[in-house]
Amino acid sequence: MENPSPDIINSRIDLLRSTMKQAGVAATVIPQSDPHQSEYIADHWQFRRFLSGFTGSAGTLVVTLDKALLWTDSRYFIQAADQLRDTQISLVKALPDSPTVDSFLTDSLQTGDTVGINGILFSHKYVDALKSTLATKHIRLDMQFDPSDQLWADRPTLPLDPVFLYPESLAGESAASKLEWLRHHLTDHNADSILISALDEIAWLLNIRSRDIKCNPVAISYLYVSRSGSAVLFVDERKITPETADYLKSLGIRVAPYSSIVNFASTSTDPVIMADPATTSALLMSVIGNCVLPHPSPIPLRKAIKNAVEAEGFRTALLRDSIALVRAHRELEERFRQGDPLDEMNVCEIWHRHRSEQPYFFDESFDTIAGYGPNGAIVHYSPSPESASTLGADSLLLIDSGAQYLDGTTDITRTISLGAPTPEQRRHFTLVLKGNISLAMAIFPLGTRGAQLDILAHQPLWREGLTYMHGTGHGVGHFLGVHEGPHQIRMNDIPTPLQAGMTVTDEPGLYLEGQYGIRCENMLLVVPAMSTPMGDFLRFEVLTLFPFDRKLIDPTLLTVEELSWLNDYHACVASALAPHLTESERQWLTEATAPISR
């Protein structure tokens, strides 16, 4: 998409206000979402980006007749401030003491005013809370306000990539088995059917994939499953190949037009239709009416607990990923030594090229974050030709990247120095690494939640008066979304406990605005540790197989146990990767994984 100038952004906001006045709307909320509450969305629904010019994956734009504000979280504070500069849109940092969107609306509007939103883009859970807040001041909510088509003349169409089958040999379980499990769940909860909106849930349940959203192998669709045995997949029928049509028919699934979901939901005769209020749009929930049973979907938890085939798929995917990264790092270092004028865009190209040469490669799992120096301090920075910094020897290069392989999704961050790092850079890096190691070594009882482990990653930094604001770990889907719930490792409590079979990242960081950023990220698999008279205990298996930059490690800051863990990890990396490398690549790996002593 384009990078509009501040003047263009300001004119778009002015046009939006004109549309609001015509509709009798005093304020509107423009989310970064689609009808499925996806984290990453197709260009067709990038209306907030179109209006604001802000390209981050999280953020909400609020426009009143005299103000425009954009809320985003700590990952995007620096980026948003830069992209909103010289526009009439003010940045609101989503911090505990900041006003929320809801409180801003009630404080800014008058009794009897109307807030307009497109109800298909907001979850029922959010709109229910918003309605309650607005009602305290007798402010009306109109869910039919959608100015996107009127203001966005060249709006992208919905994608038409084919839906393809994901084989049971990779999924580890048939769709028929998953559907049977889901129907038992409906019986247990006295529901006649379930309406599923989340795209990753549909892809996992039916063992289907597509390319509808960049970096996310999902198909834009809805799924209705009846306890009695019938099911309907709402999808653009042009996306369904003959093979996929036969497959869906064998599962008892009828295909209906994507656009017919609202009419279907409003005319269903099922007495009780289960729908997740967190992922089902407010508009859909409203047309189902009194028949709806608001209930969390059972799919995310079951999907998060990987079966044996999926777990092995992650291991092999991460092995190939690491082979690609050895080659990418070697090329980067060699070209830098030769004096090639490399910038952050070159890093992205090198990483993509080496990954794409690996078997089972499908796509990247997110846009590569390659930030040198000050750009590395922008947590979710993605370089562009306009922003890309030239690499140098005096600062740090942070590379957060991942891939979609048919047998697993990967996510890894390494921070490297292309020169001789300063003592302060080494100290900061080693503090972050200590947090990564501390979490990786954890053994914890069954029932432990991620928030109870988060301090392990933060503590080395906290002791120095340093911290980071993003989550420490997120689940990773199996050839699905790189961010997967319901579990997380972060300071705020997420009620879902960690369970054997879950994947989760381990990614503490440190970001010094205007200087550099550091992040050390591995992927972990939760596995059984031991059973004792005190109960069952779990631990982490480190799935990522790639060395940390030895030049950045200050061994005097590591405990004996941490240093032993690091050397054992590097030995494991060398052992796993060496058989798959050329002689020169093995030599690079031998040096990169050499034991470290005090």
BELCOR-V100314 format. One record per residue. N is the residue number from 1. SS is DSSP state (H for helix, E for strand, C for the rest). PHI is phi in whole degrees, -180 to 180 (none if undefined). PSI is psi in degrees with one decimal (NA if undefined). Layout:
N SS PHI PSI
N SS PHI PSI
This chain:
1 C none 160.5
2 C -68 163.1
3 C -111 89.5
4 C -69 151.0
5 C -74 161.8
6 H -56 -37.2
7 H -64 -39.4
8 H -67 -42.0
9 H -60 -46.0
10 H -62 -38.4
11 H -68 -35.0
12 H -68 -39.8
13 H -64 -40.1
14 H -63 -41.7
15 H -65 -37.9
16 H -61 -42.0
17 H -63 -37.7
18 H -62 -42.1
19 H -64 -39.0
20 H -62 -43.8
21 H -62 -41.6
22 H -63 -32.3
23 H -92 -1.4
24 C 71 32.1
25 C -106 128.2
26 C -90 -21.9
27 E -156 150.1
28 E -136 150.0
29 E -116 121.0
30 E -111 109.4
31 C -89 167.5
32 C -98 78.9
33 C -156 170.2
34 C -125 -178.8
35 C -66 -4.8
36 C -113 6.9
37 C 56 40.4
38 C -77 149.4
39 C -71 -45.6
40 C -108 138.6
41 C -127 155.4
42 C -68 155.7
43 H -57 -28.5
44 H -56 -29.1
45 H -108 16.3
46 C -85 48.8
47 H -70 -36.4
48 H -65 -39.1
49 H -65 -41.8
50 H -60 -42.9
51 H -76 -36.5
52 H -105 -25.1
53 C 82 -6.1
54 C -80 127.8
55 C -103 2.1
56 C -63 156.4
57 C -82 -4.5
58 C -137 129.1
59 C 164 147.7
60 E -127 129.7
61 E -100 130.3
62 E -122 127.6
63 E -125 125.6
64 E -109 -176.6
65 C -71 -12.8
66 C -136 0.7
67 C -139 155.9
68 E -143 126.9
69 E -136 149.3
70 E -127 123.4
71 E -94 134.8
72 E -152 168.2
73 C -96 -178.9
74 H -63 -22.7
75 H -62 -25.8
76 H -120 12.4
77 H -57 -49.2
78 H -69 -45.1
79 H -62 -45.4
80 H -65 -42.3
81 H -59 -37.9
82 H -71 -45.5
83 H -75 -22.5
84 C -92 -5.5
85 C -57 134.7
86 C 71 8.7
87 C -100 172.2
88 C -85 5.1
89 C -92 126.3
90 E -95 143.9
91 E -87 132.7
92 E -115 117.0
93 E -79 122.7
94 C -76 86.0
95 C -119 162.6
96 C -55 -32.9
97 C -97 7.5
98 C -87 153.1
99 C -66 146.0
100 C -88 168.0
101 H -57 -44.9
102 H -63 -46.1
103 H -68 -34.5
104 H -62 -42.8
105 H -63 -45.5
106 H -69 -31.8
107 H -76 -28.2
108 H -97 -24.1
109 C -100 165.5
110 C -104 158.1
111 C -55 131.6
112 C 93 -10.7
113 C -68 164.9
114 E -121 132.1
115 E -99 126.6
116 E -106 131.9
117 C -140 160.3
118 E -91 101.9
119 H -62 -17.6
120 H -75 -15.8
121 H -98 -2.2
122 C -118 140.9
123 E -70 154.0
124 H -59 -38.6
125 H -60 -45.0
126 H -69 -45.8
127 H -65 -35.8
128 H -61 -43.2
129 H -69 -39.7
130 H -63 -43.9
131 H -58 -43.6
132 H -63 -41.1
133 H -67 -45.8
134 H -66 -31.9
135 H -64 -25.4
136 C -64 -21.7
137 C -118 13.8
138 C 56 44.6
139 C -99 133.2
140 E -87 147.6
141 E -115 121.8
142 E -106 113.6
143 C -89 4.7
144 E -105 10.9
145 C -87 109.0
146 C -137 92.4
147 C -87 5.0
148 H -61 -49.3
149 H -65 -33.6
150 H -71 -37.2
151 H -96 -22.1
152 C -108 85.0
153 C -64 -38.6
154 C -105 38.9
155 C -59 130.2
156 C -63 146.3
157 C -81 166.4
158 C -69 144.5
159 C -69 156.5
160 C -124 27.6
161 C -65 142.0
162 C -64 148.7
163 E -86 129.1
164 E -123 162.2
165 E -84 140.9
166 C -106 114.4
167 C -66 147.2
168 H -62 -26.9
169 H -63 -23.6
170 H -100 -33.7
171 H -77 -30.0
172 C 84 -4.5
173 C -159 142.8
174 C -78 156.1
175 H -64 -34.3
176 H -61 -40.9
177 H -66 -42.0
178 H -66 -40.8
179 H -65 -38.4
180 H -62 -44.3
181 H -60 -43.5
182 H -64 -40.0
183 H -68 -33.5
184 H -63 -37.9
185 H -63 -41.6
186 H -62 -42.0
187 H -61 -43.5
188 H -63 -26.8
189 C -108 15.5
190 C 55 39.9
191 C -109 144.3
192 C -85 -26.6
193 E -162 173.2
194 E -139 138.6
195 E -107 120.1
196 E -110 124.7
197 C -106 -29.5
198 C -68 125.4
199 H -66 -37.9
200 H -69 -31.1
201 H -67 -41.4
202 H -66 -44.9
203 H -60 -44.8
204 H -67 -45.3
205 H -64 -43.6
206 H -95 -2.7
207 C 55 52.2
208 E -128 157.1
209 E -145 166.4
210 C -159 -168.1
211 C -124 31.3
212 C -68 -28.3
213 E -124 130.4
214 C -52 130.7
215 C 71 -1.3
216 E -126 111.2
217 C -80 62.9
218 C -123 163.8
219 C -112 132.2
220 C -69 115.0
221 C -169 169.2
222 E -125 157.1
223 E -135 130.7
224 E -115 124.4
225 E -122 123.9
226 E -95 146.4
227 C -64 -25.8
228 C -76 -15.0
229 C 125 -14.5
230 C -87 161.5
231 E -159 152.2
232 E -134 128.0
233 E -103 117.3
234 E -93 107.9
235 C -155 151.8
236 C -60 118.6
237 H -66 -16.4
238 H -69 -15.1
239 H -87 -10.8
240 E -94 113.8
241 C -78 163.0
242 H -55 -40.0
243 H -63 -44.8
244 H -67 -37.3
245 H -61 -45.1
246 H -64 -40.1
247 H -63 -48.4
248 H -63 -39.4
249 H -63 -37.3
250 H -66 -23.2
251 C -92 0.9
252 C 78 27.6
253 E -107 124.3
254 E -91 144.0
255 E -100 132.5
256 E -132 157.5
257 C -59 141.1
258 H -55 -41.0
259 H -74 -6.6
260 H -90 3.8
261 H -64 -39.9
262 H -65 -45.1
263 H -64 -41.3
264 H -61 -47.6
265 H -64 -34.6
266 H -78 -18.3
267 H -111 2.8
268 C -62 142.0
269 C -100 3.1
270 C -66 130.8
271 C -66 -34.5
272 C -134 114.1
273 E -115 115.3
274 E -76 139.0
275 E -153 140.2
276 C -82 117.3
277 C -66 -16.4
278 C -84 -22.1
279 C -121 -10.6
280 C -93 134.5
281 E -67 152.3
282 H -60 -36.8
283 H -65 -44.8
284 H -64 -43.1
285 H -61 -35.6
286 H -70 -35.2
287 H -78 -25.4
288 H -67 -36.7
289 H 73 -140.6
290 H -70 -10.8
291 H -78 -13.3
292 E -76 140.5
293 E -112 97.9
294 E -66 119.4
295 C -157 135.8
296 C -57 138.6
297 C -63 137.7
298 C -79 -9.4
299 H -70 -44.5
300 H -55 -41.9
301 H -68 -44.9
302 H -66 -38.0
303 H -65 -33.3
304 H -73 -24.6
305 E -91 99.5
306 C -73 138.9
307 C -78 177.1
308 H -63 -37.3
309 H -67 -43.4
310 H -64 -43.1
311 H -61 -42.8
312 H -67 -34.4
313 H -61 -41.0
314 H -61 -42.7
315 H -61 -45.9
316 H -72 -35.8
317 H -65 -42.8
318 H -72 -28.6
319 H -64 -50.2
320 H -64 -37.5
321 H -60 -42.6
322 H -68 -35.4
323 H -60 -44.6
324 H -62 -38.8
325 H -72 -32.1
326 H -58 -45.8
327 H -68 -37.3
328 H -67 -46.7
329 H -63 -41.9
330 H -61 -45.2
331 H -62 -44.9
332 H -59 -48.3
333 H -66 -40.4
334 H -67 -44.8
335 H -66 -36.0
336 H -66 -41.9
337 H -62 -34.2
338 C -79 -5.5
339 C 90 13.9
340 C -61 136.0
341 C -78 81.0
342 C -89 144.2
343 E -129 -176.5
344 H -63 -32.3
345 H -65 -35.4
346 H -63 -38.3
347 H -59 -47.6
348 H -60 -41.3
349 H -67 -42.6
350 H -64 -46.2
351 H -62 -44.8
352 H -64 -43.3
353 H -61 -46.2
354 H -70 -34.9
355 H -68 -41.1
356 H -66 -16.8
357 C -82 -8.3
358 C -83 145.2
359 C -57 148.1
360 C 71 5.0
361 E -66 136.9
362 E -121 -43.7
363 E -172 172.3
364 E -75 156.2
365 C -92 -10.7
366 C -170 164.4
367 C -65 130.5
368 C -60 132.7
369 E -97 106.9
370 E -123 102.9
371 E -122 118.1
372 E -100 136.4
373 H 59 -130.0
374 H -58 -31.2
375 H -66 -27.3
376 H -68 -18.2
377 H -83 -7.2
378 C -89 108.3
379 C -57 -44.8
380 C -115 44.6
381 C -74 134.4
382 C -123 124.8
383 C -68 150.2
384 C -129 166.4
385 C -57 -29.1
386 C -79 -31.9
387 C -102 -14.7
388 C -62 125.9
389 C -88 147.5
390 E -76 135.7
391 C -72 144.9
392 C -138 -176.0
393 C -102 -4.4
394 C -106 1.3
395 C -134 -169.4
396 E -107 149.7
397 E -115 117.7
398 E -100 126.8
399 E -127 107.6
400 E -109 118.6
401 E -150 167.5
402 C -169 169.7
403 E -139 154.8
404 E -102 109.9
405 E -105 154.7
406 C -60 -24.6
407 C -106 8.0
408 E 169 158.8
409 E -108 139.2
410 C -121 155.5
411 C -156 118.9
412 E -145 142.0
413 E -126 132.1
414 E -130 140.4
415 E -111 128.9
416 E -132 160.1
417 E -117 130.4
418 C -94 4.7
419 C -136 -141.4
420 C -105 106.3
421 C -66 151.7
422 C -77 161.1
423 H -56 -37.1
424 H -68 -40.5
425 H -61 -41.5
426 H -67 -40.3
427 H -64 -47.5
428 H -62 -44.9
429 H -61 -45.4
430 H -66 -33.1
431 H -64 -41.7
432 H -66 -43.4
433 H -62 -38.8
434 H -59 -40.5
435 H -65 -40.8
436 H -62 -45.3
437 H -66 -42.5
438 H -59 -44.3
439 H -68 -41.4
440 H -62 -29.4
441 C -85 -3.8
442 C -63 139.7
443 E -123 131.7
444 E -147 151.5
445 E -74 153.0
446 C -54 135.2
447 C 101 -4.6
448 C -72 135.4
449 E -96 159.0
450 H -59 -37.4
451 H -62 -26.4
452 H -75 -15.7
453 C -104 -13.7
454 H -58 -35.0
455 H -61 -25.8
456 H -61 -38.2
457 H -81 -31.4
458 H -83 -30.1
459 H -57 -44.4
460 H -58 -34.8
461 H -75 -43.7
462 H -57 -36.6
463 C -63 -21.0
464 C -104 8.8
465 C 73 26.3
466 C -119 161.0
467 C -164 176.5
468 C -138 155.5
469 C -103 -17.7
470 C -81 168.9
471 C -64 153.2
472 C -83 -31.5
473 E -156 145.4
474 E -134 155.1
475 E -68 159.1
476 C -129 128.5
477 C -74 160.4
478 C -93 102.7
479 C 49 47.8
480 C -145 -145.7
481 C -68 140.9
482 C -71 -21.6
483 C -111 121.0
484 E -138 134.6
485 E -97 -169.0
486 E -89 -6.9
487 E -87 153.6
488 E -153 165.7
489 E -119 108.9
490 C -161 170.6
491 C -68 -41.9
492 C -77 142.4
493 C -75 127.0
494 C -109 123.1
495 C -69 -17.7
496 C -74 120.9
497 E -74 156.8
498 C -73 138.0
499 C -133 153.3
500 C -57 133.3
501 C 103 -14.0
502 E -79 141.2
503 E -97 148.4
504 E -157 147.3
505 E -89 161.2
506 E -131 97.9
507 C -142 64.1
508 C -65 159.3
509 E -154 178.7
510 E -154 132.0
511 E -132 116.4
512 E -109 103.2
513 C -55 132.1
514 C 82 -3.9
515 C -120 -74.8
516 E -167 167.5
517 E -124 153.0
518 E -135 133.9
519 E -148 138.4
520 C -122 110.4
521 E -127 126.8
522 E -122 156.9
523 E -95 140.5
524 E -123 153.8
525 E -120 128.6
526 E -77 126.1
527 E -135 159.5
528 E -63 143.9
529 E -108 -53.2
530 E -169 160.8
531 E -120 129.4
532 E -133 172.6
533 C -58 -18.4
534 C -87 -5.3
535 E 125 -172.7
536 E -92 140.7
537 E -123 151.8
538 E -119 163.2
539 E -147 -177.7
540 E -112 135.2
541 E -97 123.1
542 E -79 118.5
543 C -88 -31.7
544 C -71 136.5
545 C -125 74.7
546 C -152 137.7
547 C -71 155.0
548 C -88 151.3
549 C -66 111.2
550 H -63 -30.4
551 H -63 -25.0
552 H -92 -2.4
553 C -95 125.0
554 C -100 100.1
555 H -65 -19.6
556 H -69 -16.6
557 H -91 -8.1
558 C -95 141.6
559 C -73 167.6
560 H -58 -42.4
561 H -66 -41.9
562 H -65 -42.5
563 H -65 -39.0
564 H -64 -43.2
565 H -61 -45.3
566 H -63 -45.7
567 H -66 -38.5
568 H -64 -41.3
569 H -62 -46.9
570 H -64 -35.6
571 H -65 -39.7
572 H -64 -42.8
573 H -60 -47.5
574 H -62 -44.1
575 H -64 -40.3
576 H -73 -38.7
577 H -89 -33.1
578 H -52 -43.1
579 C -63 -15.7
580 C -103 4.9
581 C -113 160.7
582 C -76 171.7
583 H -61 -43.2
584 H -69 -34.7
585 H -68 -38.5
586 H -64 -36.6
587 H -64 -42.3
588 H -61 -44.3
589 H -67 -39.4
590 H -59 -44.0
591 H -69 -38.3
592 H -71 -23.1
593 C -113 12.2
594 C -59 142.9
595 C -57 145.9
596 C -110 134.6
597 C -126 165.1
598 C -71 NA
